[in-house]
Amino acid sequence: TSFGGLGKAIGIAGAAYAAFQSVGGLLKLTSGVENAKIAFDTLLGSQEKTKQMMADIEEFAAKTPFEKVNLTPLVQQLMGMGFEAEKTLPIVQVLGDSMSALGRSQADLDGVVLALGQIQTKGKVSAEELMQMAERGLPVFQILEEKLHLTKKQLENVGAAGITSAQGVSALLTG
C-alpha cells in the first residue's frame, strides 16, 4: 500500500466518524426537546401551555445571547422550585444580564439560579444561599441592605432577620 492510499482511507474514516457524531448529536438534541416537552407538560399541566412556553423560550433565545439548550433547564428548575411560569424568563434575563456584566460563565448562572430557587423553596432568605450568590460576584448583601433597609447587624445574622423568600427574591431581582 502507498501512503497516499492510507491517507485517503484515514480521511474517509474521519468523515464517516464526523457524520456519525453529527447524527448522534442530532438524536441527542431531539431527545432533549422531547424530554423538555414531557417536563413542561408535567410542570404546566397542559400541552397547550407547553407549546407556549417552548415558543417563549425560542423567542427569548433568538433575541438574547442565551441559547435555548441552556435556557430550558433553567426555566424548568425555577418552575420546579415554585416560581410562576410567566416569571421564569424575566428572572433568567435579570440573572443572566448580571452574570454577563460580571464576565461570569454559564456555570455561574446555573449556580445563581439554584441559590435563588433554594431561597424560594425554603420560604426565607438564609446566609447559605446568599453566600453562593456572592461567591459568583453578586453584591447580594449590599442589595438587601439598600432594598430592605437592613443594618449590618441584621445582615450578619440574615437567617434570623425573618426575611421571607418573596421579600428577598424581589429585592435581589430589582437590585
mmCIF file of the C-alpha atoms, coordinates in Angstrom:
data_MODEL
# 
_entry.id   MODEL 
# 
loop_
_atom_site.group_PDB 
_atom_site.id 
_atom_site.type_symbol 
_atom_site.label_atom_id 
_atom_site.label_alt_id 
_atom_site.label_comp_id 
_atom_site.label_asym_id 
_atom_site.label_entity_id 
_atom_site.label_seq_id 
_atom_site.pdbx_PDB_ins_code 
_atom_site.Cartn_x 
_atom_site.Cartn_y 
_atom_site.Cartn_z 
_atom_site.occupancy 
_atom_site.B_iso_or_equiv 
_atom_site.pdbx_formal_charge 
_atom_site.auth_seq_id 
_atom_site.auth_comp_id 
_atom_site.auth_asym_id 
_atom_site.auth_atom_id 
_atom_site.pdbx_PDB_model_num 
ATOM 1   C CA . THR A 1 1   ? 0.000   0.000  0.000  1.00 0.00 ? 1   THR A CA 1 
ATOM 2   C CA . SER A 1 2   ? 1.062   3.518  -0.677 1.00 0.00 ? 2   SER A CA 1 
ATOM 3   C CA . PHE A 1 3   ? 0.924   6.262  1.842  1.00 0.00 ? 3   PHE A CA 1 
ATOM 4   C CA . GLY A 1 4   ? -1.491  8.136  -0.439 1.00 0.00 ? 4   GLY A CA 1 
ATOM 5   C CA . GLY A 1 5   ? -3.990  5.274  -0.223 1.00 0.00 ? 5   GLY A CA 1 
ATOM 6   C CA . LEU A 1 6   ? -3.593  5.125  3.560  1.00 0.00 ? 6   LEU A CA 1 
ATOM 7   C CA . GLY A 1 7   ? -4.198  8.865  3.843  1.00 0.00 ? 7   GLY A CA 1 
ATOM 8   C CA . LYS A 1 8   ? -7.315  8.559  1.699  1.00 0.00 ? 8   LYS A CA 1 
ATOM 9   C CA . ALA A 1 9   ? -8.623  5.719  3.883  1.00 0.00 ? 9   ALA A CA 1 
ATOM 10  C CA . ILE A 1 10  ? -7.972  7.735  7.042  1.00 0.00 ? 10  ILE A CA 1 
ATOM 11  C CA . GLY A 1 11  ? -9.778  10.709 5.502  1.00 0.00 ? 11  GLY A CA 1 
ATOM 12  C CA . ILE A 1 12  ? -12.813 8.585  4.621  1.00 0.00 ? 12  ILE A CA 1 
ATOM 13  C CA . ALA A 1 13  ? -12.856 7.043  8.097  1.00 0.00 ? 13  ALA A CA 1 
ATOM 14  C CA . GLY A 1 14  ? -12.630 10.505 9.648  1.00 0.00 ? 14  GLY A CA 1 
ATOM 15  C CA . ALA A 1 15  ? -15.520 11.769 7.518  1.00 0.00 ? 15  ALA A CA 1 
ATOM 16  C CA . ALA A 1 16  ? -17.619 8.737  8.452  1.00 0.00 ? 16  ALA A CA 1 
ATOM 17  C CA . TYR A 1 17  ? -16.879 9.307  12.140 1.00 0.00 ? 17  TYR A CA 1 
ATOM 18  C CA . ALA A 1 18  ? -17.805 13.004 11.852 1.00 0.00 ? 18  ALA A CA 1 
ATOM 19  C CA . ALA A 1 19  ? -21.099 12.055 10.158 1.00 0.00 ? 19  ALA A CA 1 
ATOM 20  C CA . PHE A 1 20  ? -21.782 9.528  12.918 1.00 0.00 ? 20  PHE A CA 1 
ATOM 21  C CA . GLN A 1 21  ? -21.098 12.203 15.564 1.00 0.00 ? 21  GLN A CA 1 
ATOM 22  C CA . SER A 1 22  ? -23.488 14.616 13.788 1.00 0.00 ? 22  SER A CA 1 
ATOM 23  C CA . VAL A 1 23  ? -26.264 12.024 13.754 1.00 0.00 ? 23  VAL A CA 1 
ATOM 24  C CA . GLY A 1 24  ? -25.579 11.269 17.432 1.00 0.00 ? 24  GLY A CA 1 
ATOM 25  C CA . GLY A 1 25  ? -25.737 14.976 18.248 1.00 0.00 ? 25  GLY A CA 1 
ATOM 26  C CA . LEU A 1 26  ? -28.998 15.343 16.338 1.00 0.00 ? 26  LEU A CA 1 
ATOM 27  C CA . LEU A 1 27  ? -30.517 12.371 18.163 1.00 0.00 ? 27  LEU A CA 1 
ATOM 28  C CA . LYS A 1 28  ? -29.365 13.786 21.492 1.00 0.00 ? 28  LYS A CA 1 
ATOM 29  C CA . LEU A 1 29  ? -30.888 17.194 20.637 1.00 0.00 ? 29  LEU A CA 1 
ATOM 30  C CA . THR A 1 30  ? -34.169 15.579 19.559 1.00 0.00 ? 30  THR A CA 1 
ATOM 31  C CA . SER A 1 31  ? -34.224 13.550 22.765 1.00 0.00 ? 31  SER A CA 1 
ATOM 32  C CA . GLY A 1 32  ? -33.588 16.731 24.772 1.00 0.00 ? 32  GLY A CA 1 
ATOM 33  C CA . VAL A 1 33  ? -36.523 18.509 23.122 1.00 0.00 ? 33  VAL A CA 1 
ATOM 34  C CA . GLU A 1 34  ? -38.814 15.550 23.846 1.00 0.00 ? 34  GLU A CA 1 
ATOM 35  C CA . ASN A 1 35  ? -37.647 15.442 27.463 1.00 0.00 ? 35  ASN A CA 1 
ATOM 36  C CA . ALA A 1 36  ? -38.300 19.184 27.787 1.00 0.00 ? 36  ALA A CA 1 
ATOM 37  C CA . LYS A 1 37  ? -41.823 18.759 26.404 1.00 0.00 ? 37  LYS A CA 1 
ATOM 38  C CA . ILE A 1 38  ? -42.551 15.984 28.881 1.00 0.00 ? 38  ILE A CA 1 
ATOM 39  C CA . ALA A 1 39  ? -41.148 18.056 31.746 1.00 0.00 ? 39  ALA A CA 1 
ATOM 40  C CA . PHE A 1 40  ? -43.163 21.144 30.790 1.00 0.00 ? 40  PHE A CA 1 
ATOM 41  C CA . ASP A 1 41  ? -46.323 19.054 30.320 1.00 0.00 ? 41  ASP A CA 1 
ATOM 42  C CA . THR A 1 42  ? -45.851 17.849 33.896 1.00 0.00 ? 42  THR A CA 1 
ATOM 43  C CA . LEU A 1 43  ? -44.985 21.274 35.328 1.00 0.00 ? 43  LEU A CA 1 
ATOM 44  C CA . LEU A 1 44  ? -47.619 23.231 33.413 1.00 0.00 ? 44  LEU A CA 1 
ATOM 45  C CA . GLY A 1 45  ? -50.342 20.612 33.267 1.00 0.00 ? 45  GLY A CA 1 
ATOM 46  C CA . SER A 1 46  ? -51.226 21.113 29.611 1.00 0.00 ? 46  SER A CA 1 
ATOM 47  C CA . GLN A 1 47  ? -49.772 20.592 26.170 1.00 0.00 ? 47  GLN A CA 1 
ATOM 48  C CA . GLU A 1 48  ? -51.046 23.991 25.066 1.00 0.00 ? 48  GLU A CA 1 
ATOM 49  C CA . LYS A 1 49  ? -49.158 25.743 27.868 1.00 0.00 ? 49  LYS A CA 1 
ATOM 50  C CA . THR A 1 50  ? -46.098 23.641 26.993 1.00 0.00 ? 50  THR A CA 1 
ATOM 51  C CA . LYS A 1 51  ? -46.256 24.796 23.351 1.00 0.00 ? 51  LYS A CA 1 
ATOM 52  C CA . GLN A 1 52  ? -46.486 28.401 24.506 1.00 0.00 ? 52  GLN A CA 1 
ATOM 53  C CA . MET A 1 53  ? -43.583 28.022 26.942 1.00 0.00 ? 53  MET A CA 1 
ATOM 54  C CA . MET A 1 54  ? -41.397 26.380 24.296 1.00 0.00 ? 54  MET A CA 1 
ATOM 55  C CA . ALA A 1 55  ? -42.255 29.186 21.857 1.00 0.00 ? 55  ALA A CA 1 
ATOM 56  C CA . ASP A 1 56  ? -41.476 31.811 24.516 1.00 0.00 ? 56  ASP A CA 1 
ATOM 57  C CA . ILE A 1 57  ? -38.096 30.186 25.210 1.00 0.00 ? 57  ILE A CA 1 
ATOM 58  C CA . GLU A 1 58  ? -37.364 30.029 21.467 1.00 0.00 ? 58  GLU A CA 1 
ATOM 59  C CA . GLU A 1 59  ? -38.237 33.711 21.041 1.00 0.00 ? 59  GLU A CA 1 
ATOM 60  C CA . PHE A 1 60  ? -36.235 34.684 24.135 1.00 0.00 ? 60  PHE A CA 1 
ATOM 61  C CA . ALA A 1 61  ? -33.201 32.753 22.889 1.00 0.00 ? 61  ALA A CA 1 
ATOM 62  C CA . ALA A 1 62  ? -33.451 34.423 19.470 1.00 0.00 ? 62  ALA A CA 1 
ATOM 63  C CA . LYS A 1 63  ? -33.209 37.944 20.906 1.00 0.00 ? 63  LYS A CA 1 
ATOM 64  C CA . THR A 1 64  ? -30.728 37.374 23.731 1.00 0.00 ? 64  THR A CA 1 
ATOM 65  C CA . PRO A 1 65  ? -27.253 35.860 23.976 1.00 0.00 ? 65  PRO A CA 1 
ATOM 66  C CA . PHE A 1 66  ? -28.747 32.843 25.764 1.00 0.00 ? 66  PHE A CA 1 
ATOM 67  C CA . GLU A 1 67  ? -29.035 29.510 24.000 1.00 0.00 ? 67  GLU A CA 1 
ATOM 68  C CA . LYS A 1 68  ? -32.256 27.519 24.086 1.00 0.00 ? 68  LYS A CA 1 
ATOM 69  C CA . VAL A 1 69  ? -30.394 24.429 25.240 1.00 0.00 ? 69  VAL A CA 1 
ATOM 70  C CA . ASN A 1 70  ? -29.219 26.327 28.357 1.00 0.00 ? 70  ASN A CA 1 
ATOM 71  C CA . LEU A 1 71  ? -32.439 28.254 28.972 1.00 0.00 ? 71  LEU A CA 1 
ATOM 72  C CA . THR A 1 72  ? -34.787 25.295 29.054 1.00 0.00 ? 72  THR A CA 1 
ATOM 73  C CA . PRO A 1 73  ? -33.326 23.578 32.146 1.00 0.00 ? 73  PRO A CA 1 
ATOM 74  C CA . LEU A 1 74  ? -33.090 26.915 33.999 1.00 0.00 ? 74  LEU A CA 1 
ATOM 75  C CA . VAL A 1 75  ? -36.770 27.621 33.358 1.00 0.00 ? 75  VAL A CA 1 
ATOM 76  C CA . GLN A 1 76  ? -37.691 24.071 34.373 1.00 0.00 ? 76  GLN A CA 1 
ATOM 77  C CA . GLN A 1 77  ? -35.644 24.371 37.547 1.00 0.00 ? 77  GLN A CA 1 
ATOM 78  C CA . LEU A 1 78  ? -37.240 27.682 38.546 1.00 0.00 ? 78  LEU A CA 1 
ATOM 79  C CA . MET A 1 79  ? -40.714 26.285 37.915 1.00 0.00 ? 79  MET A CA 1 
ATOM 80  C CA . GLY A 1 80  ? -39.905 23.147 39.858 1.00 0.00 ? 80  GLY A CA 1 
ATOM 81  C CA . MET A 1 81  ? -38.759 25.291 42.774 1.00 0.00 ? 81  MET A CA 1 
ATOM 82  C CA . GLY A 1 82  ? -42.037 27.176 42.954 1.00 0.00 ? 82  GLY A CA 1 
ATOM 83  C CA . PHE A 1 83  ? -41.688 30.181 40.650 1.00 0.00 ? 83  PHE A CA 1 
ATOM 84  C CA . GLU A 1 84  ? -44.680 31.012 38.460 1.00 0.00 ? 84  GLU A CA 1 
ATOM 85  C CA . ALA A 1 85  ? -44.113 30.004 34.825 1.00 0.00 ? 85  ALA A CA 1 
ATOM 86  C CA . GLU A 1 86  ? -44.587 33.524 33.450 1.00 0.00 ? 86  GLU A CA 1 
ATOM 87  C CA . LYS A 1 87  ? -41.941 34.915 35.825 1.00 0.00 ? 87  LYS A CA 1 
ATOM 88  C CA . THR A 1 88  ? -39.189 32.450 34.931 1.00 0.00 ? 88  THR A CA 1 
ATOM 89  C CA . LEU A 1 89  ? -37.856 34.058 31.739 1.00 0.00 ? 89  LEU A CA 1 
ATOM 90  C CA . PRO A 1 90  ? -37.724 37.564 33.279 1.00 0.00 ? 90  PRO A CA 1 
ATOM 91  C CA . ILE A 1 91  ? -35.814 36.066 36.235 1.00 0.00 ? 91  ILE A CA 1 
ATOM 92  C CA . VAL A 1 92  ? -33.361 34.327 33.906 1.00 0.00 ? 92  VAL A CA 1 
ATOM 93  C CA . GLN A 1 93  ? -32.966 37.612 31.994 1.00 0.00 ? 93  GLN A CA 1 
ATOM 94  C CA . VAL A 1 94  ? -32.081 39.597 35.125 1.00 0.00 ? 94  VAL A CA 1 
ATOM 95  C CA . LEU A 1 95  ? -29.700 36.964 36.457 1.00 0.00 ? 95  LEU A CA 1 
ATOM 96  C CA . GLY A 1 96  ? -28.151 36.355 33.043 1.00 0.00 ? 96  GLY A CA 1 
ATOM 97  C CA . ASP A 1 97  ? -27.582 40.056 32.449 1.00 0.00 ? 97  ASP A CA 1 
ATOM 98  C CA . SER A 1 98  ? -25.948 40.313 35.863 1.00 0.00 ? 98  SER A CA 1 
ATOM 99  C CA . MET A 1 99  ? -23.667 37.350 35.207 1.00 0.00 ? 99  MET A CA 1 
ATOM 100 C CA . SER A 1 100 ? -22.758 38.688 31.752 1.00 0.00 ? 100 SER A CA 1 
ATOM 101 C CA . ALA A 1 101 ? -21.944 42.111 33.180 1.00 0.00 ? 101 ALA A CA 1 
ATOM 102 C CA . LEU A 1 102 ? -19.607 40.427 35.635 1.00 0.00 ? 102 LEU A CA 1 
ATOM 103 C CA . GLY A 1 103 ? -17.980 38.290 32.940 1.00 0.00 ? 103 GLY A CA 1 
ATOM 104 C CA . ARG A 1 104 ? -19.205 35.096 34.559 1.00 0.00 ? 104 ARG A CA 1 
ATOM 105 C CA . SER A 1 105 ? -19.926 31.729 32.962 1.00 0.00 ? 105 SER A CA 1 
ATOM 106 C CA . GLN A 1 106 ? -22.991 29.611 32.268 1.00 0.00 ? 106 GLN A CA 1 
ATOM 107 C CA . ALA A 1 107 ? -21.999 27.514 35.291 1.00 0.00 ? 107 ALA A CA 1 
ATOM 108 C CA . ASP A 1 108 ? -22.137 30.656 37.454 1.00 0.00 ? 108 ASP A CA 1 
ATOM 109 C CA . LEU A 1 109 ? -25.593 31.482 36.100 1.00 0.00 ? 109 LEU A CA 1 
ATOM 110 C CA . ASP A 1 110 ? -26.697 27.924 36.844 1.00 0.00 ? 110 ASP A CA 1 
ATOM 111 C CA . GLY A 1 111 ? -25.414 28.290 40.425 1.00 0.00 ? 111 GLY A CA 1 
ATOM 112 C CA . VAL A 1 112 ? -27.195 31.604 40.979 1.00 0.00 ? 112 VAL A CA 1 
ATOM 113 C CA . VAL A 1 113 ? -30.463 30.169 39.657 1.00 0.00 ? 113 VAL A CA 1 
ATOM 114 C CA . LEU A 1 114 ? -30.069 27.213 42.010 1.00 0.00 ? 114 LEU A CA 1 
ATOM 115 C CA . ALA A 1 115 ? -29.407 29.501 45.006 1.00 0.00 ? 115 ALA A CA 1 
ATOM 116 C CA . LEU A 1 116 ? -32.409 31.687 44.177 1.00 0.00 ? 116 LEU A CA 1 
ATOM 117 C CA . GLY A 1 117 ? -34.550 28.567 43.832 1.00 0.00 ? 117 GLY A CA 1 
ATOM 118 C CA . GLN A 1 118 ? -33.335 27.337 47.205 1.00 0.00 ? 118 GLN A CA 1 
ATOM 119 C CA . ILE A 1 119 ? -34.393 30.629 48.783 1.00 0.00 ? 119 ILE A CA 1 
ATOM 120 C CA . GLN A 1 120 ? -37.803 30.173 47.149 1.00 0.00 ? 120 GLN A CA 1 
ATOM 121 C CA . THR A 1 121 ? -38.241 26.604 48.385 1.00 0.00 ? 121 THR A CA 1 
ATOM 122 C CA . LYS A 1 122 ? -37.082 27.398 51.926 1.00 0.00 ? 122 LYS A CA 1 
ATOM 123 C CA . GLY A 1 123 ? -39.534 30.264 52.146 1.00 0.00 ? 123 GLY A CA 1 
ATOM 124 C CA . LYS A 1 124 ? -36.922 32.564 53.655 1.00 0.00 ? 124 LYS A CA 1 
ATOM 125 C CA . VAL A 1 125 ? -33.568 34.148 52.963 1.00 0.00 ? 125 VAL A CA 1 
ATOM 126 C CA . SER A 1 126 ? -30.569 32.445 54.521 1.00 0.00 ? 126 SER A CA 1 
ATOM 127 C CA . ALA A 1 127 ? -26.861 33.187 54.554 1.00 0.00 ? 127 ALA A CA 1 
ATOM 128 C CA . GLU A 1 128 ? -26.006 29.927 52.781 1.00 0.00 ? 128 GLU A CA 1 
ATOM 129 C CA . GLU A 1 129 ? -27.748 30.853 49.521 1.00 0.00 ? 129 GLU A CA 1 
ATOM 130 C CA . LEU A 1 130 ? -26.625 34.464 49.723 1.00 0.00 ? 130 LEU A CA 1 
ATOM 131 C CA . MET A 1 131 ? -23.027 33.274 50.023 1.00 0.00 ? 131 MET A CA 1 
ATOM 132 C CA . GLN A 1 132 ? -23.483 31.075 46.939 1.00 0.00 ? 132 GLN A CA 1 
ATOM 133 C CA . MET A 1 133 ? -24.588 34.144 45.011 1.00 0.00 ? 133 MET A CA 1 
ATOM 134 C CA . ALA A 1 134 ? -21.908 36.408 46.487 1.00 0.00 ? 134 ALA A CA 1 
ATOM 135 C CA . GLU A 1 135 ? -19.208 33.893 45.540 1.00 0.00 ? 135 GLU A CA 1 
ATOM 136 C CA . ARG A 1 136 ? -20.324 34.340 41.937 1.00 0.00 ? 136 ARG A CA 1 
ATOM 137 C CA . GLY A 1 137 ? -19.846 38.081 42.150 1.00 0.00 ? 137 GLY A CA 1 
ATOM 138 C CA . LEU A 1 138 ? -23.308 39.374 43.007 1.00 0.00 ? 138 LEU A CA 1 
ATOM 139 C CA . PRO A 1 139 ? -23.409 42.090 45.683 1.00 0.00 ? 139 PRO A CA 1 
ATOM 140 C CA . VAL A 1 140 ? -26.356 40.445 47.420 1.00 0.00 ? 140 VAL A CA 1 
ATOM 141 C CA . PHE A 1 141 ? -25.632 41.767 50.910 1.00 0.00 ? 141 PHE A CA 1 
ATOM 142 C CA . GLN A 1 142 ? -25.435 45.357 49.663 1.00 0.00 ? 142 GLN A CA 1 
ATOM 143 C CA . ILE A 1 143 ? -28.640 44.854 47.683 1.00 0.00 ? 143 ILE A CA 1 
ATOM 144 C CA . LEU A 1 144 ? -30.525 43.584 50.727 1.00 0.00 ? 144 LEU A CA 1 
ATOM 145 C CA . GLU A 1 145 ? -29.097 46.393 52.837 1.00 0.00 ? 145 GLU A CA 1 
ATOM 146 C CA . GLU A 1 146 ? -30.324 49.008 50.347 1.00 0.00 ? 146 GLU A CA 1 
ATOM 147 C CA . LYS A 1 147 ? -33.618 47.485 49.225 1.00 0.00 ? 147 LYS A CA 1 
ATOM 148 C CA . LEU A 1 148 ? -34.830 46.164 52.588 1.00 0.00 ? 148 LEU A CA 1 
ATOM 149 C CA . HIS A 1 149 ? -33.100 48.779 54.749 1.00 0.00 ? 149 HIS A CA 1 
ATOM 150 C CA . LEU A 1 150 ? -31.260 46.171 56.781 1.00 0.00 ? 150 LEU A CA 1 
ATOM 151 C CA . THR A 1 151 ? -28.485 47.081 59.164 1.00 0.00 ? 151 THR A CA 1 
ATOM 152 C CA . LYS A 1 152 ? -25.055 45.452 59.088 1.00 0.00 ? 152 LYS A CA 1 
ATOM 153 C CA . LYS A 1 153 ? -26.002 43.638 62.295 1.00 0.00 ? 153 LYS A CA 1 
ATOM 154 C CA . GLN A 1 154 ? -29.153 42.208 60.681 1.00 0.00 ? 154 GLN A CA 1 
ATOM 155 C CA . LEU A 1 155 ? -27.124 41.106 57.673 1.00 0.00 ? 155 LEU A CA 1 
ATOM 156 C CA . GLU A 1 156 ? -24.635 39.299 59.900 1.00 0.00 ? 156 GLU A CA 1 
ATOM 157 C CA . ASN A 1 157 ? -27.434 37.015 61.035 1.00 0.00 ? 157 ASN A CA 1 
ATOM 158 C CA . VAL A 1 158 ? -29.671 37.250 57.989 1.00 0.00 ? 158 VAL A CA 1 
ATOM 159 C CA . GLY A 1 159 ? -31.372 33.919 58.691 1.00 0.00 ? 159 GLY A CA 1 
ATOM 160 C CA . ALA A 1 160 ? -32.780 35.272 61.952 1.00 0.00 ? 160 ALA A CA 1 
ATOM 161 C CA . ALA A 1 161 ? -33.903 38.538 60.326 1.00 0.00 ? 161 ALA A CA 1 
ATOM 162 C CA . GLY A 1 162 ? -37.113 36.868 59.157 1.00 0.00 ? 162 GLY A CA 1 
ATOM 163 C CA . ILE A 1 163 ? -36.882 37.923 55.520 1.00 0.00 ? 163 ILE A CA 1 
ATOM 164 C CA . THR A 1 164 ? -39.391 35.914 53.510 1.00 0.00 ? 164 THR A CA 1 
ATOM 165 C CA . SER A 1 165 ? -38.451 34.443 50.168 1.00 0.00 ? 165 SER A CA 1 
ATOM 166 C CA . ALA A 1 166 ? -40.918 36.818 48.467 1.00 0.00 ? 166 ALA A CA 1 
ATOM 167 C CA . GLN A 1 167 ? -39.239 39.849 50.038 1.00 0.00 ? 167 GLN A CA 1 
ATOM 168 C CA . GLY A 1 168 ? -35.722 38.557 49.410 1.00 0.00 ? 168 GLY A CA 1 
ATOM 169 C CA . VAL A 1 169 ? -36.250 37.409 45.830 1.00 0.00 ? 169 VAL A CA 1 
ATOM 170 C CA . SER A 1 170 ? -37.987 40.655 44.918 1.00 0.00 ? 170 SER A CA 1 
ATOM 171 C CA . ALA A 1 171 ? -35.197 42.745 46.463 1.00 0.00 ? 171 ALA A CA 1 
ATOM 172 C CA . LEU A 1 172 ? -32.461 40.689 44.819 1.00 0.00 ? 172 LEU A CA 1 
ATOM 173 C CA . LEU A 1 173 ? -34.048 40.802 41.371 1.00 0.00 ? 173 LEU A CA 1 
ATOM 174 C CA . THR A 1 174 ? -34.712 44.541 41.463 1.00 0.00 ? 174 THR A CA 1 
ATOM 175 C CA . GLY A 1 175 ? -31.271 45.239 42.923 1.00 0.00 ? 175 GLY A CA 1 
# 
